[in-house]
């Protein structure tokens, strides 16, 4: 009896548990238990309550123009108040129209998604609220599984209990990925449209809001049609929800979408500077430099940097064109069908950027004097083939240019000022330009090569090259301290310098054209870059003294050769080192420290670093006497006035000074010059040193780049002539002897002297003293 009763009770329990109602209750209890256990394991919300997402390192010019951004996530964090109402409404309409009604989980949406999934026996639909998407973005993986979805829902509830709706939406706007490396809507607005968030139109806001579903697949750069389809869906939802009026809807639908061109992301091309700053920051902060959100403001001036980029590119292209056309980059097989031709050309050119302003194009036809081409956007143009002359085919061989071009040739074109095109090609040589404020050391322009995308090696800060004759002024500065004056006469005749020590060889310096002038003044010798006079000067003052003296200008002693030929610049220095050295002449005798970073802030704008450059008034060391600096500027002014740098007179200014430089076999070409408040160094050469070609001296290869830059850089800068400091006197001298003549002797010339080094009066006036020639200078 008892056994039978027990069996009945057991069967009753089994029957009860098997009823649907009981199964539901058990299921609910199991879910609740799982929720309790999972909830206790959820991560703390510190990353959202104290929201500090990974922010990239951003680099700016002095005017606040963005020139570089480094980090895994391109992001700009904005406050909720800076998010336009149209964007808030678009996001809610696109992703979660019940956002303000639910508490993290939208149960009607879950039921709808579950029914859809069950009907297909697949996980097709989600029911993610904005809060759940935020939880997934910050804490969870993007995998589609029921376990991850369960954790996501619980985390969303926890977030809703901790943050307000406004805070949740703010985090969402800054956190979510929207394609093309952009995290957050502010970064996306810049990437796709090149504008700040608060300037977006309703149409643009709707397009960005539509990217959250599939940002990598459906963004307008990858799939414009898909992006527009999603945008129209979002606008339709906004209309249906009543947050967009019918006329606003029609206007947004009709508004054309213009994307920012990828190549125009940085308005100022300063990639070498951005990379220099990145390297400095990583050395200082390690990988944290890419995550903390540092904002680094450089000393670059927008206009100067743009001019530097153009001047280097134009100078290199001009040099390259002087040495013949090497041929097209490659040749395409074009189909006969014009429609197919356009598709093939656009496809071939789609991944090719313009480098140094040289635009890629494909030749469609070749005529006797011109060729027609197609560009990456499908447009067409024409160029003349006359200016390039003959095309270089190899050593000792050349043929007319038209024979080198054919239908399908991929070429580069340079756009001229009057709108026409000229055939060019990417140069094999490299060049560098750096411009600084000689009073402070602030670098206002720096172009380290033809184009950073072609070669990232910064020739301004990294390339140590021989300066050639542009090193001579530092030896002449040393000579001034030894009592030689600009009017001192030295014999410009061949001689041999005996070996200076064991293992050394005799040295016979020669002038560029081997046309020796006999006795000439030091001033004239520097202006015309006479090598023999420079060698005689260093022999007179002594190599050990000269070598030690030039370290005053910032040159490392280890880089200065201990033999007489050092006067011709056989040591190796970077363009930046040359800029620091020449700044000493320009600023009156002070050694400045070049600097590129003006200040650094955190993501909230708090200043973490502010540069305090050493100037003459703030402790910069005086390394040469003011009289010496003035005298050297006077002599370097004559280089421009009638010497090897006379081409610079075309700028129409009377306050320019500088020196050309060319090394043996024309391997390196320089021009180092300055005005009263601007100093610029230009260099050109090959990465693997080889001759630039006969005649490619500093005046021909480097000076045009300097002039191109300085013409615009000095446009609004008034001339300021230097006045002689105390201790400088003006004396009339006989240029043939360097001795003083009476003031009434009009055959004499006025020159500057240190007051303690005034030459004696010439015993007998030379009635027809031989004046030095001042004809066309020899290039060097």
C-alpha positions in Angstrom: 0.0 0.0 0.0 2.7 2.4 1.0 4.7 1.4 -2.1 1.8 2.0 -4.3 1.2 5.4 -2.7 4.8 6.4 -3.2 4.6 5.5 -6.8 1.5 7.6 -7.3 3.1 10.6 -5.7 6.2 10.2 -7.9 4.2 9.9 -11.0 2.3 13.1 -10.0 5.5 15.0 -9.5 6.8 13.9 -12.9 3.4 14.8 -14.5 3.5 18.3 -12.8 7.0 19.0 -13.9 6.2 18.0 -17.4 3.4 20.5 -17.8 4.3 23.5 -20.0 3.6 25.9 -17.2 6.0 24.3 -14.9 8.6 24.1 -17.6 8.3 27.8 -18.1 8.7 28.4 -14.4 11.7 26.2 -14.2 13.2 27.9 -17.2 12.7 31.3 -15.7 14.3 30.2 -12.5 17.3 28.8 -14.3 17.6 32.1 -16.3 17.3 34.2 -13.2 19.9 32.0 -11.4 22.2 32.3 -14.5 21.6 36.1 -14.6 22.5 36.4 -10.9 25.7 34.4 -11.3 26.6 36.2 -14.5 25.8 39.7 -13.2 28.1 39.2 -10.3 30.9 38.5 -12.8 30.3 41.5 -15.0 33.2 44.0 -15.2 33.2 47.2 -13.3 32.0 50.2 -15.3 35.0 52.4 -14.7 35.8 52.6 -18.4 32.4 54.2 -18.9 31.9 56.2 -15.7 35.4 57.6 -16.1 35.3 57.5 -19.9 38.8 57.7 -21.3 39.0 55.9 -24.6 42.3 55.4 -26.5 43.0 58.7 -28.2 45.6 59.1 -30.9 48.6 61.3 -30.9 47.7 64.4 -33.0 50.2 66.8 -34.5 49.4 70.4 -35.5 51.1 73.4 -37.0 51.5 76.6 -35.0 48.1 77.8 -36.5 46.4 74.6 -35.3 46.2 72.8 -38.6 46.3 69.0 -38.3 49.3 67.5 -40.0 49.5 64.0 -38.5 47.5 61.5 -36.4 49.0 58.3 -35.0 47.2 55.6 -33.1 45.2 52.4 -33.5 42.0 54.4 -33.2 41.4 57.7 -35.0 39.1 59.4 -32.5 38.0 62.9 -31.4 36.1 63.0 -28.1 33.2 65.5 -27.9 30.8 66.5 -25.2 27.1 65.7 -25.5 26.4 69.4 -25.8 28.5 69.5 -29.0 26.5 66.7 -30.7 24.0 68.4 -33.0 20.3 67.5 -32.4 20.0 66.2 -36.0 22.7 63.6 -35.3 21.2 62.5 -32.0 17.8 61.9 -33.7 19.4 60.1 -36.6 21.3 57.7 -34.4 18.2 56.9 -32.3 16.0 56.5 -35.5 18.6 54.2 -37.1 19.5 51.9 -34.2 17.1 52.2 -31.3 13.9 54.2 -31.6 12.8 53.1 -28.1 16.1 54.2 -26.6 14.4 56.6 -24.1 11.7 54.1 -23.1 13.7 50.9 -22.2 16.2 50.2 -19.5 18.9 48.6 -21.5 16.9 45.8 -23.0 14.1 46.3 -25.5 11.9 43.2 -24.9 9.5 43.7 -27.9 12.5 43.8 -30.1 13.9 40.6 -28.5 10.6 38.8 -29.1 10.5 40.0 -32.7 14.2 38.9 -33.3 13.6 35.6 -31.6 10.6 34.7 -33.8 12.6 35.6 -36.9 15.5 33.5 -35.8 13.3 30.5 -34.9 11.5 30.7 -38.2 14.9 30.4 -40.1 16.6 28.2 -37.4 19.6 30.6 -37.7 20.9 33.6 -35.7 19.9 36.3 -38.2 18.5 39.2 -36.3 19.8 41.1 -33.3 17.8 43.2 -30.9 20.7 45.3 -29.7 19.8 48.6 -28.1 22.3 51.5 -28.2 23.3 50.6 -24.7 24.0 47.0 -25.7 26.0 48.1 -28.6 28.0 50.4 -26.3 28.6 47.5 -23.9 29.8 45.3 -26.8 32.1 48.0 -28.1 33.8 48.7 -24.8 33.8 45.3 -23.0 32.8 42.4 -25.3 33.8 40.7 -28.5 31.7 41.2 -31.7 31.0 37.4 -32.1 27.4 36.3 -32.6 26.6 33.8 -29.9 23.7 33.4 -27.4 26.3 33.4 -24.5 27.8 36.7 -25.6 24.3 38.2 -26.2 23.2 37.2 -22.7 26.2 38.9 -21.1 25.7 42.0 -23.4 22.1 42.3 -22.2 23.0 42.1 -18.5 25.8 44.6 -19.0 23.4 47.0 -20.7 21.1 46.8 -17.7 24.0 47.5 -15.4 25.0 50.5 -17.6 21.5 51.9 -17.6 21.4 51.7 -13.8 24.7 53.6 -13.6 24.6 56.2 -16.4 21.9 58.6 -17.6 20.6 58.4 -21.1 22.5 61.5 -22.0 25.8 60.0 -20.8 25.1 56.7 -22.6 24.5 58.5 -25.9 27.5 60.7 -25.4 29.7 57.6 -24.9 28.1 55.9 -27.9 28.8 58.9 -30.1 32.5 58.9 -29.1 33.0 55.1 -29.0 31.4 53.4 -32.0 33.5 52.4 -35.1 32.3 54.0 -38.4 34.8 52.7 -40.9 38.0 54.1 -42.5 39.8 54.0 -39.1 37.3 56.5 -37.6 36.1 55.8 -34.0 33.3 58.0 -33.0 31.1 60.4 -35.0 33.4 63.4 -34.7 36.3 61.5 -36.3 34.0 60.2 -39.0 32.8 63.7 -39.8 36.4 64.7 -40.4 37.3 61.6 -42.3 34.3 61.5 -44.7 33.4 65.2 -45.0 36.4 67.2 -43.6 34.3 69.2 -41.2 33.6 69.3 -37.4 30.6 67.5 -36.0 28.5 70.7 -35.4 28.6 71.6 -39.1 27.0 68.4 -40.4 23.8 68.7 -42.4 20.8 66.4 -41.8 21.8 64.4 -44.9 25.4 64.0 -43.7 24.3 63.1 -40.2 21.9 60.4 -41.5 24.7 58.9 -43.6 27.0 58.6 -40.6 24.2 57.2 -38.5 23.6 54.5 -41.1 27.2 53.3 -40.9 27.0 51.6 -37.5 25.4 48.5 -38.9 28.3 47.5 -41.3 31.0 50.3 -41.2 33.7 48.4 -43.0 31.4 47.1 -45.8 29.0 49.9 -46.4 31.0 53.1 -45.8 30.8 55.6 -48.7 34.5 55.2 -49.6 34.1 51.4 -50.1 30.5 51.2 -51.3 28.9 54.6 -52.0 25.6 53.1 -53.2 25.2 51.0 -50.1 26.0 54.0 -47.9 23.4 56.1 -49.7 20.8 53.3 -49.4 21.4 53.2 -45.6 21.2 57.0 -45.4 17.8 57.0 -47.1 16.6 54.3 -44.7 17.6 56.4 -41.7 16.0 59.5 -43.2 12.8 57.4 -43.8 12.8 56.3 -40.1 13.3 59.8 -39.0 10.2 60.8 -41.1 8.2 58.0 -39.8 9.0 58.8 -36.2 8.0 62.4 -36.7 11.4 63.9 -35.9 11.9 65.1 -39.5 9.3 67.2 -41.3 8.3 66.2 -44.9 10.0 69.2 -46.4 13.2 68.5 -44.4 13.1 64.9 -45.6 12.8 66.0 -49.3 15.6 68.4 -48.9 17.9 65.8 -47.2 17.1 63.2 -49.9 18.0 65.7 -52.7 21.2 67.0 -51.1 24.3 65.6 -53.0 26.9 64.0 -50.8 30.5 65.1 -51.5 33.2 63.1 -49.8 36.4 64.5 -48.7 39.2 63.5 -51.0 41.7 61.2 -49.2 44.7 63.1 -50.4 43.3 66.3 -49.0 42.9 65.0 -45.4 45.9 67.1 -44.3 45.6 70.6 -45.8 49.3 71.2 -45.1 51.8 68.6 -46.3 54.1 68.2 -43.4 54.5 64.4 -43.1 58.2 64.6 -42.3 57.6 66.8 -39.4 54.7 64.7 -38.2 56.9 61.6 -38.3 59.7 63.5 -36.4 57.2 64.4 -33.7 55.9 60.8 -33.5 59.4 59.5 -33.0 60.1 62.0 -30.3 56.9 61.2 -28.5 57.4 57.4 -28.6 60.9 57.8 -27.3 59.5 59.8 -24.4 56.3 57.9 -23.6 56.5 54.5 -25.4 53.2 53.1 -26.7 51.3 55.3 -24.3 52.0 58.1 -26.8 49.3 56.5 -29.1 46.6 56.2 -26.5 46.6 59.2 -24.1 45.4 61.8 -26.6 48.5 64.1 -26.7 48.1 67.1 -28.9 51.5 68.4 -30.1 51.7 71.9 -31.6 54.7 72.5 -33.7 56.5 75.7 -34.7 55.6 75.2 -38.4 53.8 78.0 -40.2 51.1 76.8 -42.6 52.1 79.0 -45.5 55.8 78.4 -45.1 55.4 74.7 -45.0 53.2 74.6 -48.1 55.8 76.7 -49.9 58.6 74.4 -48.7 56.8 71.3 -50.1 56.2 73.0 -53.4 59.7 74.4 -53.7 61.5 71.1 -53.1 59.2 69.3 -55.5 59.6 71.9 -58.2 63.3 72.1 -57.8 63.8 68.3 -58.0 61.5 68.1 -61.0 63.5 70.9 -62.7 66.8 69.2 -62.0 65.4 65.8 -63.3 64.1 67.4 -66.5 67.6 68.8 -67.3 68.9 65.2 -67.5 66.4 63.6 -69.9 63.3 61.5 -69.7 63.9 57.9 -68.5 60.5 56.6 -69.7 57.0 55.8 -68.5 56.5 54.0 -65.2 54.9 51.1 -67.0 52.7 50.3 -70.0 49.1 49.1 -69.9 47.4 47.0 -72.5 44.3 49.0 -73.3 41.2 47.5 -74.9 39.7 49.0 -78.0 36.3 49.7 -76.5 36.4 53.3 -75.2 34.1 52.4 -72.3 36.4 49.5 -71.3 39.5 51.8 -71.7 38.1 54.2 -69.1 37.4 51.4 -66.7 40.9 50.0 -67.1 42.6 53.4 -66.7 40.6 54.4 -63.7 41.3 51.0 -62.0 45.1 51.3 -62.8 45.3 54.8 -61.4 43.0 54.4 -58.4 45.8 53.5 -56.0 48.4 55.9 -57.3 48.7 59.1 -55.3 50.0 62.4 -56.7 53.6 62.7 -55.5 55.3 66.0 -55.2 52.4 67.4 -57.2 53.0 65.0 -60.1 49.7 63.6 -61.2 49.5 60.0 -62.7 47.9 59.6 -66.1 47.7 57.1 -68.9 48.5 58.0 -72.5 45.6 57.5 -74.9 47.3 58.8 -78.1 50.7 60.2 -79.2 51.2 62.7 -82.0 54.3 64.5 -83.3 54.1 67.3 -80.8 51.6 66.3 -78.1 49.9 63.4 -76.4 46.4 63.0 -74.9 45.9 61.3 -71.5 43.3 60.1 -69.1 43.4 60.8 -65.3 42.2 58.7 -62.4 38.8 60.4 -62.3 38.2 59.6 -66.0 38.8 63.1 -67.3 41.2 63.7 -70.1 43.9 66.3 -71.0 46.8 67.0 -73.3 50.5 67.8 -72.9 53.2 68.9 -75.2 56.2 66.7 -75.6 58.6 69.4 -76.7 59.9 70.6 -73.3 61.4 67.3 -72.3 63.6 67.2 -75.3 65.2 63.8 -75.8 64.6 60.7 -73.7 67.5 59.0 -72.0 67.6 55.3 -72.7 70.8 54.3 -71.1 74.5 55.2 -71.0 75.4 57.0 -74.1 72.1 56.3 -75.9 69.1 58.5 -76.4 66.2 58.7 -78.8 63.5 61.2 -79.5 60.9 61.3 -76.8 57.8 60.3 -78.9 59.4 56.9 -79.5 59.4 56.3 -75.7 55.7 56.9 -75.3 52.9 54.7 -76.6 49.2 54.2 -76.0 48.9 52.8 -72.5 52.0 54.5 -71.1 51.6 55.4 -67.4 53.2 58.8 -67.0 53.4 61.7 -64.5 52.3 65.2 -65.4 53.1 68.5 -63.7 50.5 71.2 -63.8 51.9 74.6 -64.8 50.8 78.0 -63.4 48.8 78.8 -66.6 46.8 75.5 -66.3 48.6 73.4 -68.9 50.3 70.1 -68.3 53.9 69.2 -68.8 55.4 65.7 -68.9 57.6 64.9 -65.9 58.6 61.9 -63.8 59.4 61.1 -60.2 63.0 62.3 -59.6 65.7 59.8 -58.5 67.5 62.6 -56.6 66.5 63.9 -53.3 66.4 67.4 -51.7 65.9 69.0 -48.4 64.8 72.4 -47.1 64.7 73.7 -43.5 63.8 77.3 -42.5 64.2 78.7 -39.0 63.8 81.9 -37.1 67.5 82.6 -36.4 66.7 84.5 -33.2 64.8 81.7 -31.5 65.6 78.5 -33.4 61.9 77.8 -34.2 61.6 75.7 -37.3 59.0 77.3 -39.5 59.3 74.9 -42.5 60.8 71.5 -42.9 60.7 69.3 -46.0 62.8 66.3 -45.7 62.6 64.9 -49.2 60.6 64.9 -52.5 57.5 63.2 -50.9 57.2 61.3 -47.6 55.0 58.6 -49.3 57.9 57.9 -51.6 60.7 57.9 -49.0 60.3 58.6 -45.3 64.0 59.3 -44.6 64.2 62.8 -43.3 67.2 64.4 -45.1 67.0 67.6 -42.9 67.6 65.8 -39.6 69.2 62.5 -40.6 71.3 63.0 -43.8 74.9 63.9 -43.0 76.4 65.3 -46.2 79.5 67.2 -47.1 78.7 71.0 -47.2 81.4 71.9 -49.7 82.1 75.6 -50.0 79.2 76.5 -47.8 81.5 75.6 -44.9 84.1 78.3 -45.8 82.4 81.1 -43.9 83.1 79.4 -40.5 86.8 79.3 -41.4 86.7 83.0 -42.5 85.0 83.8 -39.2 88.0 82.2 -37.4 90.3 84.2 -39.6 88.7 87.5 -38.5 89.5 86.6 -34.9 93.1 86.2 -35.9 93.3 89.7 -37.4 92.5 89.0 -41.1 89.9 91.4 -42.4 87.6 91.3 -45.4 90.0 93.6 -47.3 93.0 91.5 -46.5 94.7 90.5 -49.8 95.7 86.8 -50.3 97.3 85.3 -53.4 94.9 83.2 -55.5 97.7 81.2 -57.2 98.3 77.5 -57.2 100.3 76.1 -54.3 100.8 72.8 -52.5 100.0 72.2 -48.8 102.6 69.9 -47.4 101.5 66.8 -45.3 100.2 67.9 -41.9 101.3 64.7 -40.2 102.2 61.0 -40.4 100.1 59.3 -43.0 98.9 62.5 -44.6 99.5 63.5 -48.2 100.4 66.7 -49.8 97.3 68.7 -51.0 97.1 71.0 -54.0 93.8 73.0 -53.8 92.4 74.1 -57.1 89.7 76.6 -58.1 86.5 75.5 -59.8 87.5 76.6 -63.3 91.3 76.7 -62.7 91.4 80.3 -63.6 93.6 81.9 -60.9 93.3 85.6 -60.2 96.5 86.4 -58.3 96.2 88.7 -55.2 92.6 89.3 -54.2 90.8 90.3 -51.1 89.2 87.7 -48.7 85.8 89.4 -49.3 86.1 88.8 -53.0 87.5 85.3 -52.6 84.4 84.3 -50.5 82.0 85.9 -52.9 83.5 84.0 -55.8 84.2 80.9 -53.7 87.9 80.7 -54.5 89.3 77.5 -53.0 93.0 78.4 -53.1 92.5 81.6 -51.0 90.5 79.6 -48.5 93.3 77.0 -48.3 95.9 79.8 -47.8 93.8 81.3 -45.0 93.5 78.1 -43.1 97.2 77.5 -43.5 97.8 80.9 -42.0 95.5 80.6 -39.0 96.4 76.9 -38.4 94.2 73.8 -38.7 94.1 73.0 -34.9 92.8 76.5 -34.1 90.3 76.5 -37.0 89.0 73.1 -36.1 88.4 74.1 -32.5 86.9 77.4 -33.4 84.2 76.0 -35.7 82.8 74.0 -32.8 81.4 77.3 -31.6 78.8 77.0 -34.3 77.5 73.7 -32.9 79.5 71.4 -35.2 80.7 68.2 -33.3 84.5 68.1 -33.2 84.5 64.5 -34.2 82.9 65.4 -37.5 85.6 68.0 -38.4 88.6 66.5 -40.2 91.9 67.5 -38.7 93.6 68.5 -42.0 93.6 71.6 -44.2 91.0 70.4 -46.8 88.4 70.8 -44.0 88.0 74.4 -45.3 86.3 73.0 -48.4 83.7 71.3 -46.3 84.8 67.6 -46.4 83.2 67.0 -43.0 79.6 65.7 -42.9 76.7 67.6 -41.4 72.9 67.7 -41.6 71.0 70.6 -43.1 69.6 71.3 -39.6 73.2 71.5 -38.2 74.1 74.0 -41.0 71.0 76.0 -40.2 72.0 76.3 -36.6 75.6 77.3 -37.6 74.4 80.0 -40.1 71.9 81.3 -37.6 74.9 82.5 -35.5 75.8 84.9 -38.2 72.2 86.0 -38.7 71.4 86.7 -35.1 74.5 88.6 -34.1 76.6 85.8 -32.7 74.4 83.6 -30.5 74.2 79.8 -30.6 70.5 78.9 -30.7 68.9 75.5 -30.2 66.5 74.5 -33.0 63.2 73.3 -31.8 60.1 71.8 -33.5 57.6 71.4 -30.6 56.1 74.6 -29.2 53.7 73.1 -26.7 51.9 69.9 -25.9 48.5 69.4 -24.3 46.4 66.5 -23.1 43.0 65.6 -24.5 41.3 68.2 -22.3 43.6 71.0 -23.5 45.7 71.2 -20.3 49.3 72.4 -21.2 51.8 69.6 -20.4 54.8 71.3 -22.0 55.7 74.7 -23.2 58.9 75.5 -25.1 61.1 78.3 -23.7 63.7 78.9 -26.4 67.0 80.5 -25.5 67.4 83.8 -27.3 69.9 86.6 -27.0 67.7 88.1 -24.3 67.1 84.8 -22.4 70.4 83.2 -22.0 71.5 81.9 -25.4 75.3 81.6 -25.3 77.3 84.2 -27.3 79.8 82.2 -29.3 81.2 84.9 -31.6 81.6 88.6 -31.2 78.8 90.8 -32.6 81.4 92.5 -34.8 82.4 89.1 -36.3 78.8 88.2 -37.0 78.2 91.6 -38.7 81.4 91.3 -40.8 80.5 87.8 -41.9 77.0 88.9 -42.9 78.5 91.8 -44.9 80.8 89.3 -46.7 77.9 86.8 -47.3 75.8 89.7 -48.6 78.4 90.1 -51.4 78.0 86.5 -52.4 74.4 87.5 -53.3 75.3 90.9 -54.6 77.9 89.9 -57.2 79.2 86.4 -56.3 78.2 82.8 -56.9 74.7 83.5 -55.4 74.0 86.5 -57.6 70.9 84.9 -59.0 69.2 85.6 -55.7 69.2 89.3 -56.6 66.1 88.5 -58.7 64.2 88.5 -55.5 64.7 92.3 -55.5 65.9 92.6 -51.9 69.0 94.2 -50.4 69.1 92.3 -47.1 70.0 88.8 -48.3 73.2 86.9 -47.5 74.3 83.4 -48.1 76.7 80.9 -49.6 76.7 78.3 -52.3 78.2 74.9 -51.7 79.3 72.2 -54.1 81.3 69.1 -53.3 83.8 67.2 -55.5 82.4 65.7 -58.7 79.1 67.6 -58.1 77.9 65.0 -55.5 76.2 67.5 -53.1 74.8 71.0 -53.9 73.8 73.5 -51.2 72.6 77.1 -50.7 72.6 78.4 -47.1 71.1 81.9 -46.9 69.2 84.3 -44.8 67.5 87.7 -44.5 67.2 89.8 -41.4 64.7 87.4 -39.8 64.6 84.2 -41.9 67.2 81.6 -42.5 66.8 78.8 -45.0 69.1 75.9 -46.0 68.6 73.9 -49.2 70.4 70.7 -50.3 70.1 68.4 -53.2 71.9 65.1 -53.9 71.4 61.3 -54.3 70.8 59.0 -51.3 73.6 56.8 -52.5 76.1 59.5 -53.3 76.9 60.0 -57.0 77.4 62.9 -59.3 74.5 65.2 -60.0 76.1 65.9 -63.3 78.6 68.3 -64.6 77.7 71.9 -63.9 75.1 71.0 -61.2 76.7 73.4 -58.7 75.0 74.9 -55.7 74.0 78.0 -57.7 72.2 75.9 -60.3 70.8 73.0 -58.3 70.1 74.2 -54.8 69.8 78.0 -55.1 66.6 77.9 -57.3 64.8 75.9 -54.5 65.9 78.5 -51.9 64.7 81.3 -54.1 61.4 79.6 -54.9 60.7 79.3 -51.1 62.1 82.7 -50.0 60.3 84.7 -52.7 57.0 83.8 -51.1 58.2 83.5 -47.5 59.6 87.1 -47.6 56.7 88.6 -49.5 55.3 90.5 -46.5 58.6 90.9 -44.6 60.1 94.3 -44.8 63.8 94.7 -45.5 66.0 95.5 -42.5 69.6 96.5 -43.1 72.0 95.6 -40.3 73.8 98.5 -38.6 77.4 98.1 -37.7 78.0 97.4 -33.9 80.4 99.3 -31.8 84.0 98.6 -32.6 83.5 98.5 -36.4 85.0 101.3 -38.5 84.8 102.1 -42.2 88.0 102.7 -44.0 88.9 103.4 -47.6 91.5 101.0 -48.9 93.3 100.1 -52.1 91.7 96.9 -53.2 94.9 95.7 -54.8 96.9 95.9 -51.6 94.3 96.0 -48.8 96.1 99.1 -47.3 94.4 102.3 -46.3 94.3 105.2 -48.7 93.2 108.8 -48.1 89.5 109.5 -48.1 90.1 111.8 -51.1 91.4 108.8 -53.2 88.3 107.8 -55.1 90.0 104.8 -56.6 89.9 103.2 -53.2 87.0 101.2 -51.8 85.3 101.5 -48.4 85.3 98.4 -46.3 84.7 97.4 -42.7 87.4 96.8 -40.1 87.7 96.0 -36.4 88.9 99.3 -35.0 92.0 97.6 -33.7 92.8 96.1 -37.0 92.7 99.1 -39.3 95.4 98.7 -42.0 98.3 101.2 -42.2 98.2 104.0 -44.6 99.7 103.0 -47.9 103.1 104.8 -48.2 102.7 105.8 -51.7 99.3 106.2 -53.4 99.1 103.9 -56.4 97.7 106.2 -58.9 96.0 103.5 -61.0 95.7 100.7 -58.5 94.5 97.4 -60.0 90.9 96.9 -59.0 89.6 93.4 -58.7 87.3 92.1 -61.5 83.7 92.0 -60.7 82.4 90.3 -63.8 80.1 87.3 -64.0 80.9 85.1 -61.0 82.0 81.5 -61.5 79.3 79.1 -60.3 80.2 77.0 -57.3 
